[in-house]
């Protein structure tokens, strides 16, 4: 929800992020808060021992899967899929090792300067309507992932299916959304790409696994290779279709002549119909580019990126759905060695 809450005299308290806190300190709107590491750690509700125990359990599962492969024992696709999720969990835990969890009561910072004054001093950059809090102008920067995530979230909102977050229209927001996607630099993007590639490769390991039928094995191979290919060519797609996409300024508007004007005869009715059709196309295209609740201009998505990405995501969803379904279906017919356990005694020294 946010560790710091800003309280002013003219606005309801709202959360601030690290960049906004730095901005307020650099411009002398706040005094440097007196907070030590012990107080920050006290906000953490996660037990360190529980984390170590959980990581130890999942690592033991991975070691068992490796042991099964060494001893030529069959492994189910469900187990390999679980290894993929374990891989994601381990790196998530690594990134979140210093992140406090379960914060119920944030640290309130009181500011004597009004929000109106802060926005006035900030100039033109703070005049746009904010999405979350009045200090959005400091740190908000939409990029490809955040744009398409917001677009998909708005689709789910229209369907009344807030799966990935709570829907809220109250401004300013009283919490930092869970779906907060800060832009990654080149190095971190490379790390994310490598980890995603390794995750996709895990499913290719099942290439020669025992499947109930040859058709299921073929579909698994297509789905696993397709998933990995989308990950491999994802950065190329982003560069070609998203980062270089130009946001359309709109076609020039041509006023329609009055149908009852005697200067225009029946020969111009076709011209009027064409212009009306163009106007309808412009409206439909505008609604497709931006489906946000308040038509936030920062959430406009170029159609040349939206259309191919939608197709690509649909294909990826089909591949991933088949992998998850096959994980269950393949359990109906398993080799006998699947039910054998790893013999660890062969790896231990004997006296």
Secondary structure, 3 states (H helix, E strand, C coil): CCCEEEECCCCCCEEECHHHHHHHHHCCCCCCCCCCHHHHHHCCCCCHHHHHHHHHHHHHHHHHHHHHHHCCCCCCHHHHHHHHHHHHHHHHHHHCCCCCCCCCCCEEEECCCCHHHHHHHHHHHHCCCCCCCCCHHHHCCCCHHHHHHHHHHHHHHHCCCCCCCCCCCCCCCCCCCCCCCCCCCHHHHHHHHHHHHHHHHHHHHHHHCCCCCHHHHHHHHHHHHHHHHHHHHHHHHHHHHHHCCCCCCCCCCCCCCCCCCCCCCHHHHHHHHHHHHHHHHHHHHHHHHCCCCCCCHHHCCCHHHHHHHHHHHHHHHHHHHHHHHHHHHHHHCCCHHHHCCCCHHHHCCCC
